[in-house]
């Protein structure tokens, strides 16, 4: 029994180190870097997902996180920084953070974009002390199945999220429970 406790203790230490590493590896150096990375991420998303490009034409704003780093071993975490754009205008900078525990192992990076479809979703993001995905305005994570049924006439939810450019290996990927907060980068 003592060996199992030691092994579990070592796993927890490794997971904590991986989680802390995830929070520092995804930081952008400057506002200019973050703007450039966000614009490049949107290009990649639009090239690989025509539904995202279609939704972008109807969206009031888009919140782009070009590089989220996620790592975990029993305990895990993810972190990245992003840009809120209303049309071509940059309206602020945000971070995306999540913590989790359970049966998980691995590390990966990915990007995600949340298309805010109405003023209510934008107001919620501005007026709250951060936005926890899964609480507040309705966010639909668009995968291949959802994308087949979307058109400009069926866009009824507050926000649509696309996960893209995944690299690495992790047992699962979700943005539910993710906390998005305003930041002031250099």
Rosetta silent file (secondary structure, phi, psi, omega in degrees, C-alpha in Angstrom):
SEQUENCE: XXXXXXXXXXXXXXXXXXXXXXXXXXXXXXXXXXXXXXXXXXXXXXXXXXXXXXXXXXXXXXXXXXXXXXXXXXXXXXXXXXXXXXXXXXXXXXXXXXXXXXXXXXXXXXXXXXXXXXXXXXXXXXXXXXXXXXXXXXXXXXXXXXXXXXXXXXXXXXXXXXXXXXXXXXXXXXXXXXXXXXXXXX
SCORE:     score description
SCORE:     0.000 S_00000001
   1 L     0.000  -36.399 -179.370    0.000    0.000    0.000 S_00000001
   2 H   -64.971  -36.297  178.811    2.882    2.376    0.785 S_00000001
   3 H   -64.597  -38.958  178.918    4.324    1.937   -2.748 S_00000001
   4 H   -63.965  -40.937  178.575    1.013    2.921   -4.310 S_00000001
   5 H   -64.298  -40.922  178.262    0.940    6.080   -2.208 S_00000001
   6 H   -64.619  -43.022  179.482    4.500    6.966   -3.261 S_00000001
   7 H   -63.047  -46.116  179.040    3.695    6.370   -6.915 S_00000001
   8 H   -61.144  -41.964  177.915    0.530    8.456   -6.648 S_00000001
   9 H   -59.539  -44.158  178.725    2.498   11.198   -4.882 S_00000001
  10 H   -64.701  -40.754  177.133    5.087   11.237   -7.702 S_00000001
  11 H   -59.574  -42.467 -179.956    2.319   11.380  -10.317 S_00000001
  12 H   -63.870  -39.852  177.985    0.789   14.360   -8.543 S_00000001
  13 H   -64.163  -46.982  179.309    4.116   16.181   -8.469 S_00000001
  14 H   -61.053  -43.980  179.727    4.712   15.530  -12.187 S_00000001
  15 H   -61.850  -41.218  178.832    1.163   16.647  -13.019 S_00000001
  16 H   -63.074  -43.017  178.434    1.611   19.854  -11.017 S_00000001
  17 H   -63.089  -44.285  178.333    4.871   20.617  -12.830 S_00000001
  18 H   -61.874  -41.758 -179.558    3.239   19.934  -16.210 S_00000001
  19 H   -64.907  -43.632  178.202    0.282   22.148  -15.300 S_00000001
  20 H   -65.219  -38.126  177.261    2.523   25.012  -14.181 S_00000001
  21 H   -62.717  -36.591  179.497    4.594   24.631  -17.342 S_00000001
  22 H   -63.413  -31.909 -177.754    1.444   24.912  -19.411 S_00000001
  23 H   -76.742  -20.105 -178.862    0.698   28.299  -17.884 S_00000001
  24 H  -100.651  -26.103 -175.135    4.058   29.779  -18.832 S_00000001
  25 H   -72.853  -24.864 -173.781    4.692   28.231  -22.252 S_00000001
  26 L   -94.597    5.698 -177.424    1.674   29.817  -23.977 S_00000001
  27 L   -74.724  134.463  174.607    2.372   33.441  -23.052 S_00000001
  28 L   -79.926  149.848 -179.509    2.834   35.899  -25.885 S_00000001
  29 L   -72.963  -46.291 -175.869    5.807   38.225  -25.638 S_00000001
  30 L  -141.422  170.278  175.129    4.105   41.434  -26.691 S_00000001
  31 H   -59.356  -41.012 -179.796    0.795   42.815  -27.922 S_00000001
  32 H   -61.435  -42.941  177.436    2.241   42.833  -31.433 S_00000001
  33 H   -61.436  -45.069 -178.532    3.131   39.123  -31.161 S_00000001
  34 H   -64.680  -41.634  176.938   -0.327   38.289  -29.882 S_00000001
  35 H   -61.312  -47.171 -179.617   -2.029   40.286  -32.660 S_00000001
  36 H   -61.695  -46.122 -178.533    0.101   38.617  -35.331 S_00000001
  37 H   -64.751  -38.185  179.043   -0.474   35.123  -33.892 S_00000001
  38 H   -66.067  -44.053  178.135   -4.241   35.703  -33.633 S_00000001
  39 H   -62.594  -41.480  178.407   -4.483   36.887  -37.249 S_00000001
  40 H   -65.603  -40.165  179.527   -2.446   33.888  -38.421 S_00000001
  41 H   -62.911  -41.670  177.388   -4.603   31.516  -36.355 S_00000001
  42 H   -62.335  -40.221  177.370   -7.782   32.893  -37.950 S_00000001
  43 H   -59.894  -45.324  179.013   -6.285   32.341  -41.411 S_00000001
  44 H   -61.309  -46.377  179.990   -5.516   28.724  -40.524 S_00000001
  45 H   -59.732  -47.434 -177.789   -9.016   28.214  -39.121 S_00000001
  46 H   -65.708  -34.388  179.042  -10.716   29.713  -42.190 S_00000001
  47 H   -70.609  -32.640 -175.700   -8.565   27.655  -44.567 S_00000001
  48 H   -97.628  -12.223 -175.865   -9.334   24.399  -42.777 S_00000001
  49 L  -143.391   95.254 -178.039  -12.959   25.036  -41.798 S_00000001
  50 H   -63.508  -26.283  178.029  -15.286   26.808  -44.241 S_00000001
  51 H   -65.292  -38.023  178.024  -18.130   26.821  -41.673 S_00000001
  52 H   -61.533  -42.786  179.059  -15.980   29.018  -39.381 S_00000001
  53 H   -63.377  -40.503  178.493  -15.486   31.503  -42.215 S_00000001
  54 H   -62.879  -45.656  179.899  -19.239   31.494  -42.890 S_00000001
  55 H   -65.725  -34.121 -179.375  -20.052   32.122  -39.208 S_00000001
  56 H   -59.922  -30.017  179.735  -17.451   34.902  -39.049 S_00000001
  57 H   -69.132  -25.388 -179.032  -19.505   36.907  -41.538 S_00000001
  58 H   -96.965  -18.444 -173.918  -22.475   36.872  -39.142 S_00000001
  59 L   -72.388  147.527  175.153  -20.545   37.290  -35.868 S_00000001
  60 L   -82.028  -30.158 -179.288  -20.377   40.593  -34.003 S_00000001
  61 E  -157.586  163.338  175.537  -16.932   39.725  -32.563 S_00000001
  62 E  -137.118  135.313  177.192  -14.438   36.892  -32.352 S_00000001
  63 E  -106.675  113.875 -172.818  -12.242   35.891  -29.431 S_00000001
  64 E  -111.690  123.921  173.197   -9.126   34.141  -30.782 S_00000001
  65 E  -113.855   98.916 -172.880   -6.745   32.063  -28.675 S_00000001
  66 E   -71.558  -25.595 -174.359   -3.985   31.062  -31.110 S_00000001
  67 E  -148.608   97.513  174.690   -1.965   28.839  -28.769 S_00000001
  68 E  -100.038  131.801  175.426   -3.371   27.013  -25.766 S_00000001
  69 E  -106.870  126.332  179.681   -1.000   24.621  -24.003 S_00000001
  70 E  -125.241  133.138  178.243   -2.666   21.770  -22.124 S_00000001
  71 E  -145.905  150.826  177.715   -0.856   19.178  -20.004 S_00000001
  72 E  -172.713  153.130  171.506   -1.865   16.735  -17.342 S_00000001
  73 E  -151.130   97.470 -168.919   -1.226   13.562  -15.494 S_00000001
  74 E    71.039  -65.683  172.582   -4.163   12.983  -13.143 S_00000001
  75 E   -96.591  143.502 -178.823   -4.165   16.773  -12.477 S_00000001
  76 E  -145.966  174.361  178.440   -3.954   19.014  -15.490 S_00000001
  77 E  -162.952  163.546  175.564   -4.231   22.526  -16.720 S_00000001
  78 E  -142.734  153.467  179.784   -4.261   24.692  -19.792 S_00000001
  79 E  -155.365  144.688  172.831   -3.334   28.292  -20.511 S_00000001
  80 E  -168.375  165.405  179.430   -3.158   30.663  -23.439 S_00000001
  81 E  -119.741  149.137 -175.893   -3.659   34.310  -24.335 S_00000001
  82 E  -146.190 -178.143 -173.265   -5.937   35.754  -26.974 S_00000001
  83 E  -127.362  136.232  171.635   -7.424   38.751  -28.713 S_00000001
  84 E   -99.938  122.763  178.707  -11.006   40.014  -28.931 S_00000001
  85 E  -119.447  130.204  170.289  -11.736   41.543  -32.339 S_00000001
  86 E  -108.756  100.254 -170.313  -14.895   43.373  -33.319 S_00000001
  87 L    65.879 -134.311  179.084  -14.486   43.447  -37.068 S_00000001
  88 L   -84.189   -5.981 -174.470  -10.939   44.657  -37.739 S_00000001
  89 E   -88.676  129.993  176.373  -10.769   46.534  -34.405 S_00000001
  90 E   -82.051  124.164 -174.348   -8.974   44.931  -31.459 S_00000001
  91 E  -108.412    2.685  177.710  -11.185   45.347  -28.416 S_00000001
  92 E   153.276  172.850 -178.284   -9.033   43.733  -25.736 S_00000001
  93 E  -125.276  143.187 -173.878   -6.803   40.900  -24.641 S_00000001
  94 E  -139.079  158.439  169.228   -7.801   37.853  -22.637 S_00000001
  95 E  -116.504  159.865  179.359   -6.369   34.713  -21.167 S_00000001
  96 E  -125.154  122.739 -176.459   -7.899   31.261  -21.125 S_00000001
  97 E  -135.336  139.832  171.610   -7.235   29.032  -18.131 S_00000001
  98 E  -145.199  153.508  174.430   -8.564   25.686  -17.003 S_00000001
  99 E  -133.084  146.829 -177.620   -7.673   23.147  -14.363 S_00000001
 100 E  -151.934  165.242  173.797   -8.863   19.574  -14.189 S_00000001
 101 E  -148.407  156.469 -179.552   -8.315   16.281  -12.498 S_00000001
 102 E   139.435 -162.280 -179.777   -9.241   12.718  -13.300 S_00000001
 103 E   -76.804   96.036 -179.627   -8.096   10.013  -15.648 S_00000001
 104 E  -152.984  149.418  176.585   -5.921   12.044  -18.025 S_00000001
 105 E  -159.715  142.708  175.213   -2.391   12.005  -19.315 S_00000001
 106 E   127.757 -174.538  178.020   -0.471   13.820  -22.015 S_00000001
 107 E  -150.977  146.312  177.076    0.261   17.236  -23.404 S_00000001
 108 E  -160.348  164.314  172.573   -0.931   19.140  -26.428 S_00000001
 109 E  -124.831  153.368  178.553   -1.322   22.546  -27.950 S_00000001
 110 E  -163.403  169.447  173.332   -4.263   23.864  -29.903 S_00000001
 111 E  -119.306  158.835  169.872   -6.027   27.056  -30.805 S_00000001
 112 E  -148.602  152.513  179.109   -9.632   28.022  -30.437 S_00000001
 113 E  -129.690  136.068  177.029  -11.874   30.822  -31.588 S_00000001
 114 E  -114.701  116.827  178.866  -15.206   31.844  -30.082 S_00000001
 115 E   -90.748  116.565 -179.342  -17.511   33.709  -32.443 S_00000001
 116 E   -90.253  118.130 -168.644  -19.784   36.044  -30.451 S_00000001
 117 L   -92.031  -15.460 -176.120  -23.014   36.343  -32.358 S_00000001
 118 L  -146.141  168.665 -178.863  -24.875   39.064  -30.482 S_00000001
 119 H   -64.452  -31.871  179.481  -24.446   42.110  -28.266 S_00000001
 120 H   -59.194  -44.189 -179.964  -25.543   40.137  -25.194 S_00000001
 121 H   -66.426  -39.901  179.046  -22.501   37.835  -25.458 S_00000001
 122 H   -66.559  -45.228  177.730  -20.140   40.782  -25.962 S_00000001
 123 H   -59.458  -42.494 -179.590  -21.660   42.680  -23.015 S_00000001
 124 H   -60.362  -43.879  179.068  -21.341   39.608  -20.809 S_00000001
 125 H   -63.183  -41.818 -179.344  -17.646   39.308  -21.667 S_00000001
 126 H   -71.232  -39.354 -169.988  -17.038   43.027  -20.964 S_00000001
 127 H   -90.131  -18.071 -179.047  -19.089   43.337  -17.766 S_00000001
 128 L   -93.703  162.293  176.218  -18.159   40.168  -15.907 S_00000001
 129 L   -86.152   59.692 -176.918  -14.917   39.443  -14.150 S_00000001
 130 L   101.863  162.576 -176.690  -14.165   36.784  -16.719 S_00000001
 131 E  -126.214  123.694  175.126  -16.323   34.292  -18.513 S_00000001
 132 E   -97.512  115.498  179.639  -16.517   30.663  -17.567 S_00000001
 133 L   -59.603  130.069 -175.535  -17.448   28.649  -20.642 S_00000001
 134 L   105.523  -11.952  177.115  -20.531   26.674  -19.703 S_00000001
 135 L  -127.440  139.356  179.678  -21.914   29.550  -17.569 S_00000001
 136 L    91.906 -144.007 -178.472  -23.580   32.657  -19.002 S_00000001
 137 L   -56.007  148.638 -178.583  -24.265   32.967  -22.730 S_00000001
 138 L   -70.933  126.052  176.202  -24.744   29.717  -24.624 S_00000001
 139 E  -116.799  126.419  176.888  -21.579   28.467  -26.359 S_00000001
 140 E  -104.774  122.088  174.715  -21.807   25.683  -28.920 S_00000001
 141 E   -82.391  120.388 -174.759  -18.557   23.828  -29.621 S_00000001
 142 L   -90.858  114.544  171.728  -18.623   23.158  -33.350 S_00000001
 143 L  -111.845 -173.112 -176.611  -17.333   19.757  -34.395 S_00000001
 144 H   -60.397  -38.915 -179.693  -17.905   17.993  -37.728 S_00000001
 145 H   -65.238  -45.724  178.867  -21.382   16.790  -36.714 S_00000001
 146 H   -66.165  -40.787 -176.475  -22.587   20.223  -35.601 S_00000001
 147 H   -60.000  -34.544 -179.408  -20.994   21.904  -38.629 S_00000001
 148 H   -62.448  -26.689 -175.511  -23.071   19.797  -41.046 S_00000001
 149 L  -103.320    5.874 -178.711  -26.256   21.298  -39.631 S_00000001
 150 L   -95.935  139.136  170.611  -25.178   24.959  -39.406 S_00000001
 151 L  -150.759  172.633 -177.743  -26.150   27.661  -41.834 S_00000001
 152 L   -62.229  -25.453  179.576  -26.760   31.384  -41.516 S_00000001
 153 L   -83.735  -14.839 -179.874  -30.461   30.674  -40.919 S_00000001
 154 L  -102.386    2.157 -179.814  -29.775   28.179  -38.079 S_00000001
 155 L   -76.309   96.445 -175.435  -27.368   30.375  -36.080 S_00000001
 156 L  -116.791  -14.367 -175.614  -29.468   30.916  -32.948 S_00000001
 157 L   -87.206  167.471 -177.011  -26.965   30.584  -30.071 S_00000001
 158 L   -71.373  -34.255 -175.087  -24.912   33.338  -28.403 S_00000001
 159 E  -153.327  150.516  177.163  -21.494   31.971  -29.389 S_00000001
 160 E  -128.114  129.643 -177.106  -19.852   29.241  -31.468 S_00000001
 161 E  -112.962  137.895  176.656  -16.419   27.844  -30.617 S_00000001
 162 E  -121.843  128.233  174.443  -14.011   26.092  -32.964 S_00000001
 163 E  -100.262  133.429 -174.609  -10.990   24.118  -31.755 S_00000001
 164 E  -147.997  168.218  173.728   -8.233   23.858  -34.367 S_00000001
 165 E    55.805   46.680 -178.961   -4.564   23.155  -35.074 S_00000001
 166 E   -75.785  135.088  177.242   -4.260   20.396  -32.474 S_00000001
 167 E  -139.351  141.727 -178.974   -0.779   18.991  -31.877 S_00000001
 168 E   101.077 -169.481 -176.686    0.363   16.451  -29.309 S_00000001
 169 E  -137.610  123.057  176.925   -1.587   13.769  -27.522 S_00000001
 170 E  -140.947  146.211 -176.296   -4.131   14.153  -24.737 S_00000001
 171 L   -62.704  -34.909  179.951   -6.896   11.766  -23.749 S_00000001
 172 L  -146.516  164.038  179.205   -9.631   14.383  -24.109 S_00000001
 173 L  -144.008  125.008 -179.302  -10.167   17.967  -25.230 S_00000001
 174 L  -152.380  149.988  173.377  -12.877   20.325  -24.039 S_00000001
 175 L  -108.217   -1.289  177.044  -13.253   24.041  -23.435 S_00000001
 176 L   -65.339  136.668 -176.876  -16.157   23.668  -21.003 S_00000001
 177 L    87.366   -1.028  178.578  -15.114   24.920  -17.594 S_00000001
 178 L   -76.484  135.829  178.620  -12.528   27.195  -19.151 S_00000001
 179 E  -102.042  126.463  178.893  -12.213   30.612  -17.502 S_00000001
 180 E  -112.301  124.739 -177.617  -11.625   33.580  -19.798 S_00000001
 181 E  -132.852  148.257  177.974  -10.400   36.810  -18.157 S_00000001
 182 E   -70.518  139.999  177.605   -9.284   40.208  -19.445 S_00000001
 183 E  -129.881  170.359  177.154   -5.536   40.866  -19.292 S_00000001
 184 L  -130.471   83.560 -179.503   -3.209   43.777  -20.055 S_00000001
 185 L   -70.151  170.194 -178.313   -0.152   42.390  -21.908 S_00000001
 186 L   -64.166    0.000    0.000    3.031   44.375  -22.558 S_00000001
